[in-house]
C-alpha cells in the first residue's frame, strides 16, 4: 500500500520479523515525525551546553538531576566496546565518565571494528570479551544471544527500561522473551543536509518530492557546485539511500516482505528503486569525485567536505541521519544557519521516515555491567549525551531542553511522539552477512552498483544470491 500519509520502518519482534502498523495511530505518529523534521531547517539555538558531568547526585529529575540510584563500585573495572569514532566516541566517553564519578568504577572504551559481531567473536575466542558492547543491529543482538555471548538484563535495568521506554523500543532488544538490549541511541535516517550558501547562491529551493530534488540538484550543478556528496566507502550509507527510495516508492508492505526475504531482490519493485537511484548515482558529475571518488570517501568526509571550502565546497548536499551534526561540528558551519536540512523527499506518494539505533548488551555479567546497563537506560545518561549534540535518545523521559538546539529538539520530540509506531532500518534487520558486513552482501552489491548504475539486472541477481545464502531461503 502506498496511500498512508507517512511511512515509518519498524522492527519489533525478537524473531527478526517485521510488524507493520496499519492504524490511524500509526498514521498520526508518522505524520508527527514528518512534521517535526519538516521544520528542522529553522535557525538553530545556541550550541553550548553543560555535558552533565557535574550533576548533583541529590538533584531532582530532569537534565540537571539524578533519576536512578547506582551502587558503589570502587575498585571495579569495565570495558565497553563500540564502533564509534571521533566526536561520537568522545561524547560517549563523557557519559561513561559520569558513571565513573557516581560509582567509583573504572570504565575503558574499547574501539571495535565493523562488523562488531566479528570483532566480539575474536575477543570471546581469546577469552577476553568486553563487559558491554554497543550493537548497531537487532540481528547482531539475536546472533550474540544464539552464540551464548549475551547475558539477560537484570531486574533493575529492566525496571529502568519499563519506566523510560515505549514497549516498541523494549521489544527490539528482546530475544525469545528475554530482555538483552538497552537501545541507548536512536537515529532519524531520512534527512538530506545542505550547504545553505550554495543553495542561496544557486537559487535552489528545498525539495519535497524526488522530481524536485532532481531539479534542485540541476540548479546547484548549473551554479558550478557538484550536487551530492556520497560516502561510498562505507556501504551502509548506500543501503540507507536504497531503503529510503524503496520504502517511499514500493510502500511498507513490500518493504516488510523484502526485509524478511519473503520476496526476492529480483522483484520488479527493487528494479524500480535501483532505476530511481541511478537518476542521481548515474548522472555524470552529480556525485563528488565521481563514482571512484565516492567509493574512496568515508562517511565523516562525505559530511565535512559539504561544509568546507567556502562558496565552492566539494558538494552542495549530503544524505544521512541526524547524527550528521556531530561531523558538521568539526567544521566552522553552524547547524540551522550554514548547514540546513530537509526530509528525504517523497519518491512515491509519501516521504519515508526511517529509524536506526544502537543497543547496550552485556557480555560479562556482573554487578558493574548491570549497573552500567541500568545507567544507560536512564534519563541521566541520555541527557548528558543529548547536550553534546549529534544524538537522539528513544528514552521518553529525557527532557527536550537537554538537546542543544532547535533542530535537535524537534527531531527528538518527533521520535518520542511516534511512541511504538516506528520502523527500523531494513539492513539492520538482515543477517549480518547480508546487511552489515563490509565488502560483502548488500554493502558490496550497492558499492558495485554505484560504480556501474547501468547494471541493474546484475545488481539484483547479486543481491538475491547473497540474500538467499544469508537468510537460508
Wavefront OBJ file of the C-alpha trace (Angstrom):
o trace
v 0.000 0.000 0.000
v 1.231 3.490 -0.842
v -1.565 5.666 0.461
v -0.630 6.238 4.105
v 0.370 9.785 4.956
v 3.918 8.771 6.032
v 5.877 5.518 6.196
v 7.989 4.536 9.195
v 10.059 1.364 9.437
v 9.746 -0.942 12.419
v 11.499 -3.996 13.720
v 9.633 -5.082 16.801
v 9.575 -8.851 17.198
v 12.523 -10.818 18.558
v 12.460 -13.389 15.761
v 13.642 -10.776 13.242
v 10.195 -10.374 11.656
v 8.707 -7.004 10.950
v 5.360 -5.765 12.195
v 3.654 -3.148 10.063
v 1.289 -0.719 11.813
v -1.961 -0.192 9.893
v -3.822 2.030 12.311
v -4.850 5.633 12.466
v -2.494 5.949 15.404
v 0.405 4.871 13.191
v -0.548 7.389 10.536
v -0.812 10.191 13.110
v 2.515 9.266 14.689
v 4.235 9.081 11.338
v 2.826 12.428 10.363
v 4.126 13.855 13.639
v 7.641 12.738 12.790
v 7.416 14.195 9.318
v 6.013 17.448 10.683
v 8.871 17.633 13.132
v 11.605 17.156 10.575
v 9.935 19.458 8.052
v 10.777 22.358 10.325
v 14.354 21.433 11.178
v 15.844 23.873 8.709
v 14.831 26.679 11.050
v 17.671 28.625 12.610
v 19.131 26.653 15.497
v 19.501 27.904 19.002
v 22.892 28.143 20.679
v 25.074 25.049 20.813
v 26.962 25.455 24.092
v 25.822 23.076 26.781
v 26.978 21.516 30.038
v 27.941 17.904 29.445
v 26.242 16.941 32.677
v 29.406 15.607 34.263
v 28.956 17.781 37.360
v 25.361 16.888 38.120
v 24.380 16.944 41.767
v 23.764 13.407 42.951
v 20.953 14.670 45.173
v 19.271 16.771 42.500
v 15.764 16.374 41.185
v 14.522 14.880 37.958
v 15.380 16.267 34.535
v 18.600 17.125 32.795
v 20.213 18.643 35.910
v 19.460 15.923 38.461
v 19.659 12.239 39.230
v 16.828 9.843 38.482
v 18.486 6.471 39.098
v 20.350 5.019 42.088
v 23.639 3.298 41.286
v 25.744 1.035 43.528
v 29.187 1.835 44.915
v 31.667 0.049 42.647
v 35.039 1.230 43.953
v 37.799 -0.957 42.545
v 35.614 -2.457 39.809
v 36.608 -2.094 36.157
v 34.626 -2.406 32.946
v 35.326 -2.492 29.230
v 32.757 -1.114 26.784
v 33.173 -1.826 23.068
v 31.643 0.199 20.224
v 32.493 1.111 16.647
v 32.100 4.826 17.394
v 34.993 7.112 16.482
v 35.819 10.813 16.618
v 33.346 13.141 18.281
v 30.780 10.365 18.670
v 33.262 8.349 20.731
v 34.355 11.406 22.728
v 30.767 12.282 23.624
v 30.019 8.740 24.773
v 33.157 8.824 26.917
v 31.687 11.863 28.685
v 28.706 9.687 29.630
v 30.996 6.929 30.878
v 32.921 9.497 32.925
v 29.723 10.406 34.762
v 29.130 6.713 35.530
v 32.676 6.514 36.904
v 32.096 9.587 39.059
v 28.881 8.251 40.527
v 30.011 4.659 41.166
v 33.790 4.715 41.580
v 34.192 2.139 38.802
v 36.802 2.481 36.083
v 35.435 2.220 32.529
v 37.632 1.697 29.468
v 36.293 2.341 25.969
v 37.391 -0.361 23.504
v 37.335 0.732 19.833
v 35.741 -2.023 17.736
v 35.775 -2.677 14.022
v 32.830 -3.310 11.728
v 31.199 -5.747 11.767
v 31.312 -5.631 15.555
v 29.922 -9.160 15.859
v 33.112 -10.474 14.208
v 35.245 -8.291 16.474
v 33.439 -9.683 19.509
v 33.879 -13.217 18.213
v 37.648 -12.793 18.233
v 37.529 -11.354 21.751
v 35.354 -14.195 23.015
v 37.628 -16.763 21.376
v 40.598 -15.148 23.100
v 38.871 -15.321 26.463
v 38.685 -11.551 26.892
v 35.308 -10.214 25.746
v 34.343 -6.664 26.749
v 31.840 -6.418 29.578
v 29.359 -4.443 27.487
v 29.061 -3.953 23.723
v 27.064 -1.390 21.784
v 25.405 -3.359 18.970
v 24.031 -1.440 15.976
v 21.674 -4.096 14.578
v 18.798 -6.132 16.040
v 20.188 -9.038 14.047
v 23.507 -8.683 15.874
v 21.732 -8.891 19.250
v 19.972 -12.052 18.149
v 23.250 -13.504 16.893
v 25.019 -12.685 20.193
v 22.230 -14.460 22.074
v 22.331 -17.511 19.792
v 26.094 -17.795 20.282
v 25.662 -17.665 24.050
v 27.601 -14.409 24.406
v 24.831 -12.057 25.528
v 23.512 -12.080 29.091
v 19.956 -11.060 30.037
v 19.383 -7.731 31.739
v 18.751 -7.820 35.469
v 15.680 -6.571 37.304
v 16.976 -3.022 37.868
v 17.877 -2.474 34.234
v 14.536 -3.915 33.114
v 12.705 -1.646 35.535
v 14.541 1.381 34.173
v 13.629 0.359 30.630
v 9.974 -0.121 31.539
v 9.868 3.324 33.111
v 11.602 5.211 30.317
v 10.947 3.425 27.018
v 7.920 2.687 24.885
v 7.124 -1.005 24.502
v 8.332 -0.995 20.898
v 11.856 0.085 21.859
v 11.901 -2.555 24.589
v 10.721 -5.235 22.162
v 13.537 -4.776 19.655
v 16.036 -5.551 22.424
v 14.198 -8.754 23.337
v 15.062 -12.253 22.107
v 12.960 -15.314 22.942
v 11.050 -13.408 25.598
v 14.128 -12.162 27.468
v 15.421 -8.586 27.543
v 19.013 -8.279 26.320
v 19.355 -4.815 24.819
v 19.095 -1.229 26.044
v 18.505 0.949 22.980
v 20.637 3.831 24.126
v 20.943 5.709 20.843
v 18.420 6.233 18.046
v 18.645 7.830 14.622
v 16.351 9.518 12.133
v 17.858 8.343 8.858
v 15.649 10.239 6.409
v 17.332 13.628 6.179
v 19.244 15.491 3.490
v 21.654 18.148 4.759
v 22.649 21.033 2.530
v 25.055 23.942 2.390
v 22.794 26.980 2.802
v 25.188 29.322 0.993
v 25.352 27.004 -2.010
v 21.556 26.827 -2.226
v 21.260 30.592 -1.846
v 23.870 31.292 -4.499
v 22.224 28.831 -6.893
v 18.681 29.929 -6.177
v 17.741 26.357 -5.234
v 14.735 25.540 -3.051
v 14.213 22.741 -0.530
v 12.530 19.874 -2.401
v 9.571 17.836 -1.180
v 9.472 15.285 -3.998
v 12.096 13.271 -5.876
v 11.485 15.260 -9.050
v 12.007 18.476 -7.088
v 15.229 17.005 -5.676
v 16.471 16.389 -9.223
v 15.548 19.963 -10.118
v 17.421 21.323 -7.091
v 20.424 19.165 -7.976
v 20.500 20.505 -11.538
v 20.197 24.076 -10.229
v 23.154 23.531 -7.891
v 25.127 21.879 -10.705
v 24.427 24.798 -13.033
v 25.816 27.160 -10.375
v 29.170 25.359 -10.525
v 28.923 23.085 -7.485
v 28.628 19.288 -7.562
v 25.192 18.434 -6.128
v 25.866 15.389 -3.908
v 28.498 14.052 -1.562
v 28.277 10.264 -1.095
v 30.255 8.285 1.485
v 30.505 5.211 -0.700
v 33.489 3.745 1.159
v 31.023 2.894 3.927
v 28.470 0.551 2.371
v 25.829 1.268 4.998
v 25.283 4.773 3.627
v 24.306 3.207 0.301
v 21.825 0.796 1.907
v 20.226 3.817 3.581
v 19.866 5.561 0.232
v 18.233 2.469 -1.248
v 15.893 1.872 1.698
v 14.534 5.416 1.717
v 13.795 5.247 -2.004
v 12.335 1.750 -1.733
v 10.104 2.482 1.268
v 8.589 5.573 -0.319
v 8.258 4.086 -3.784
v 7.260 0.463 -3.107
v 5.347 1.046 0.124
v 5.513 -0.512 3.587
v 4.108 -3.955 2.744
v 6.698 -4.580 0.052
v 9.355 -3.170 2.353
v 8.383 -5.613 5.100
v 8.384 -8.527 2.689
v 11.835 -7.639 1.356
v 13.153 -7.201 4.908
v 12.062 -10.779 5.687
v 13.198 -12.034 2.246
v 9.625 -13.093 1.526
v 10.045 -11.527 -1.895
v 13.237 -11.771 -3.906
v 15.646 -8.989 -4.682
v 14.880 -9.711 -8.329
v 11.352 -8.383 -7.719
v 10.294 -5.550 -10.093
v 9.955 -3.200 -7.106
v 13.709 -3.490 -6.487
v 14.396 -2.790 -10.148
v 12.265 0.339 -9.905
v 14.124 1.581 -6.824
v 17.548 0.960 -8.366
v 16.437 2.717 -11.551
v 15.415 5.707 -9.447
v 18.732 5.738 -7.564
v 20.579 5.688 -10.879
v 18.992 9.053 -11.714
v 21.469 10.507 -9.214
v 24.243 7.939 -8.915
v 24.486 7.515 -12.660
v 24.239 11.200 -13.591
v 27.580 12.490 -14.840
v 29.221 14.900 -12.386
v 26.354 14.712 -9.873
v 28.462 12.895 -7.235
v 31.594 14.489 -5.772
v 34.671 12.755 -7.163
v 32.553 10.612 -9.432
v 31.870 7.000 -8.550
v 35.541 6.196 -7.951
v 35.943 9.204 -5.674
v 32.778 8.411 -3.754
v 33.918 4.832 -3.197
v 37.059 6.225 -1.538
v 35.127 8.711 0.603
v 34.206 7.625 4.113
v 31.077 8.864 5.837
v 32.680 11.608 8.008
v 34.487 13.060 4.996
v 31.299 12.998 2.934
v 29.821 15.366 5.504
v 32.742 17.680 6.203
v 33.542 18.222 2.511
v 29.984 19.530 2.051
v 30.514 22.266 4.635
v 34.089 23.369 3.961
v 35.565 25.293 1.059
v 33.542 28.487 1.333
v 31.388 29.155 -1.729
v 32.971 26.198 -3.541
v 32.630 23.102 -1.359
v 33.076 19.708 -2.977
v 29.284 19.199 -2.848
v 26.105 21.052 -2.020
v 24.188 18.233 -0.307
v 24.823 15.080 1.697
v 22.218 12.488 2.660
v 22.265 10.869 6.112
v 20.683 10.897 9.548
v 20.521 13.324 12.447
v 23.971 12.182 13.621
v 25.495 14.190 10.758
v 25.503 17.111 13.184
v 28.487 15.619 15.013
v 30.542 15.780 11.818
v 29.276 19.232 10.887
v 30.527 20.287 14.330
v 34.051 19.515 13.149
v 33.732 22.324 10.580
v 33.035 26.030 11.029
v 29.479 25.599 9.743
v 26.622 26.184 12.188
v 23.655 23.834 12.162
v 20.477 25.715 11.325
v 22.217 28.608 9.575
v 25.131 27.407 7.434
v 24.046 23.766 7.467
v 20.340 23.168 6.948
v 18.274 20.045 6.441
v 15.130 18.807 4.736
v 13.312 15.450 4.942
v 14.193 12.822 2.356
v 11.818 13.694 -0.499
v 8.816 11.595 -1.463
v 9.627 9.210 -4.272
v 6.144 7.694 -4.232
v 3.057 9.138 -2.619
v 4.722 9.963 0.683
v 8.202 10.684 2.036
v 9.944 7.951 4.029
v 10.853 8.264 7.700
v 13.249 5.605 8.967
v 14.951 4.774 12.230
v 18.079 3.010 13.412
v 19.742 2.599 16.769
v 22.485 1.178 18.988
v 21.826 -1.086 21.969
v 23.948 -1.817 25.026
v 24.292 -5.603 25.503
v 26.011 -7.300 28.451
v 28.607 -9.950 27.596
v 30.204 -10.364 31.042
v 27.542 -10.457 33.737
v 28.453 -8.615 36.939
v 27.077 -6.019 39.308
v 29.122 -3.393 37.487
v 27.953 -4.305 33.972
v 24.327 -4.482 35.113
v 24.734 -1.073 36.764
v 26.099 0.410 33.557
v 23.164 -1.011 31.565
v 20.810 0.482 34.158
v 22.543 3.854 33.886
v 22.383 3.816 30.069
v 18.633 3.118 30.303
v 18.150 6.200 32.487
v 17.449 9.821 31.504
v 20.647 10.774 33.365
v 22.980 9.178 30.812
v 20.992 10.211 27.749
v 20.673 13.825 28.920
v 24.456 14.178 29.081
v 24.872 12.844 25.553
v 21.928 14.882 24.276
v 23.551 18.109 25.416
v 26.651 17.365 23.353
v 24.731 17.205 20.070
v 24.542 14.700 17.226
v 22.467 12.293 19.288
v 18.849 11.252 19.742
v 17.531 9.086 22.553
v 14.430 6.866 22.439
v 14.181 7.454 26.212
v 10.863 9.274 26.614
v 11.873 10.871 29.921
v 14.834 12.807 28.558
v 13.700 16.450 28.753
v 13.533 18.112 25.370
v 15.503 21.025 26.815
v 18.503 18.698 27.183
v 19.128 18.968 23.433
v 21.366 21.903 22.492
v 19.447 23.450 19.608
v 16.055 23.680 17.976
v 16.996 21.242 15.214
v 17.784 18.507 17.728
v 14.795 19.335 19.916
v 12.341 18.992 17.038
v 13.797 15.684 15.881
v 13.851 14.303 19.426
v 10.245 15.297 20.044
v 9.144 13.718 16.771
v 10.889 10.454 17.700
v 9.236 10.291 21.120
v 5.832 11.327 19.763
v 5.905 8.286 17.480
v 5.615 6.006 20.529
v 5.513 2.371 19.419
v 4.659 3.199 15.826
v 8.033 3.279 14.123
v 10.030 1.192 11.665
v 13.629 0.082 11.924
v 16.348 0.123 9.262
v 15.938 -2.838 6.877
v 19.595 -3.804 6.507
v 19.980 -3.760 10.294
v 17.285 -6.439 10.488
v 19.017 -8.682 7.951
v 21.524 -11.387 8.846
v 24.904 -9.760 9.444
v 26.472 -11.458 6.418
v 23.989 -9.751 4.114
v 23.096 -6.430 5.718
v 26.069 -5.467 7.850
v 29.441 -6.712 6.625
v 31.950 -4.523 4.760
v 32.863 -5.938 1.375
v 30.017 -8.442 1.354
v 26.289 -8.763 0.738
v 24.184 -5.670 0.301
v 27.011 -3.270 1.130
v 29.241 -4.635 -1.636
v 26.454 -5.049 -4.194
v 25.419 -1.407 -3.816
v 29.025 -0.231 -3.958
v 29.338 -2.094 -7.245
v 26.070 -0.512 -8.381
v 27.382 2.956 -7.529
v 30.346 2.154 -9.758
v 28.099 0.904 -12.579
v 24.495 2.143 -12.189
v 23.569 0.719 -15.609
v 23.868 -2.864 -14.359
v 20.503 -3.076 -12.631
v 19.786 -6.710 -13.505
v 23.257 -7.816 -12.441
v 22.927 -5.940 -9.163
v 19.574 -7.565 -8.455
v 20.962 -11.023 -9.207
v 23.928 -10.477 -6.870
v 21.683 -9.112 -4.101
v 19.352 -12.095 -4.399
v 22.156 -14.651 -4.382
v 23.717 -13.129 -1.276
v 20.364 -12.715 0.467
v 19.336 -16.319 -0.216
v 22.616 -17.570 1.227
v 22.354 -15.383 4.340
v 18.658 -15.962 5.066
v 18.798 -19.634 4.119
v 15.676 -19.498 1.948
l 1 2 3 4 5 6 7 8 9 10 11 12 13 14 15 16 17 18 19 20 21 22 23 24 25 26 27 28 29 30 31 32 33 34 35 36 37 38 39 40 41 42 43 44 45 46 47 48 49 50 51 52 53 54 55 56 57 58 59 60 61 62 63 64 65 66 67 68 69 70 71 72 73 74 75 76 77 78 79 80 81 82 83 84 85 86 87 88 89 90 91 92 93 94 95 96 97 98 99 100 101 102 103 104 105 106 107 108 109 110 111 112 113 114 115 116 117 118 119 120 121 122 123 124 125 126 127 128 129 130 131 132 133 134 135 136 137 138 139 140 141 142 143 144 145 146 147 148 149 150 151 152 153 154 155 156 157 158 159 160 161 162 163 164 165 166 167 168 169 170 171 172 173 174 175 176 177 178 179 180 181 182 183 184 185 186 187 188 189 190 191 192 193 194 195 196 197 198 199 200 201 202 203 204 205 206 207 208 209 210 211 212 213 214 215 216 217 218 219 220 221 222 223 224 225 226 227 228 229 230 231 232 233 234 235 236 237 238 239 240 241 242 243 244 245 246 247 248 249 250 251 252 253 254 255 256 257 258 259 260 261 262 263 264 265 266 267 268 269 270 271 272 273 274 275 276 277 278 279 280 281 282 283 284 285 286 287 288 289 290 291 292 293 294 295 296 297 298 299 300 301 302 303 304 305 306 307 308 309 310 311 312 313 314 315 316 317 318 319 320 321 322 323 324 325 326 327 328 329 330 331 332 333 334 335 336 337 338 339 340 341 342 343 344 345 346 347 348 349 350 351 352 353 354 355 356 357 358 359 360 361 362 363 364 365 366 367 368 369 370 371 372 373 374 375 376 377 378 379 380 381 382 383 384 385 386 387 388 389 390 391 392 393 394 395 396 397 398 399 400 401 402 403 404 405 406 407 408 409 410 411 412 413 414 415 416 417 418 419 420 421 422 423 424 425 426 427 428 429 430 431 432 433 434 435 436 437 438 439 440 441 442 443 444 445 446 447 448 449 450 451 452 453 454 455 456 457 458 459 460 461 462 463 464 465 466 467 468 469 470 471 472 473
